[in-house]
Amino acid sequence: MEKSKSDGFTLIELIVVMAIVGLLAGMVIPRVFNTLTNVELKSAARNTVSFLNQARDHSYYKKKYTKVSFNLATGHIALSEYRNVIAEEKDSFAGPEMIWVGIKDFFLPDGVRLQKCMGGGKNTTKGRFDIIIYPAGNTDGGRMTLVNKKGREFLIKVDIITGNARIMEESDENE
């Protein structure tokens, strides 16, 4: 019985296999990261819509004015309620005072930012943008554009009459 001289792989065979694996990894990994950034943007858009709809529900069921504030610089989105607050007893004649009291907030994830907000005759690209929600659930409306590092965008629209927030599809942008 004769023993074979090649019991393993040659160095050239291993180098060829490693080159093929390297080429495949070079093509697949960037696509995976692009997909992850797009998923992160879509998730942020859905969370923003959910937050806006919760704010509308809160305003309607509590029968109170609420405000959703968007800070375009930090990605901070906050919900506040308009409340009567009794002034501290510094002045015995002071009565209740109406102020905005923070209820809930969240931050957009890293890599996702608010590019611009429109509504109420304002087009905001910096600073803060507010949407007021009335006790009946209607709003003063608005549109927010969320964008990721790759430049992909989602447009969120808040309806004036129903106060319902939704992600706009490209075919709906002409509304």
GIPEWO-V706391 format. One record per run of one state. SS is the DSSP state (H for helix, E for strand, - for the rest). FROM is the first residue (numbers start at 1). LEN is the number of residues. If there is no record, write none. Layout:
BEGIN
ss->SS from->FROM len->LEN
ss->SS from->FROM len->LEN
END
This chain:
BEGIN
ss->- from->1 len->10
ss->H from->11 len->52
ss->- from->63 len->3
ss->E from->66 len->6
ss->- from->72 len->4
ss->E from->76 len->11
ss->- from->87 len->9
ss->E from->96 len->12
ss->- from->108 len->4
ss->E from->112 len->8
ss->- from->120 len->2
ss->E from->122 len->3
ss->- from->125 len->3
ss->E from->128 len->6
ss->- from->134 len->5
ss->E from->139 len->1
ss->- from->140 len->2
ss->E from->142 len->7
ss->- from->149 len->4
ss->E from->153 len->6
ss->- from->159 len->6
ss->E from->165 len->4
ss->- from->169 len->1
ss->H from->170 len->3
ss->- from->173 len->3
END
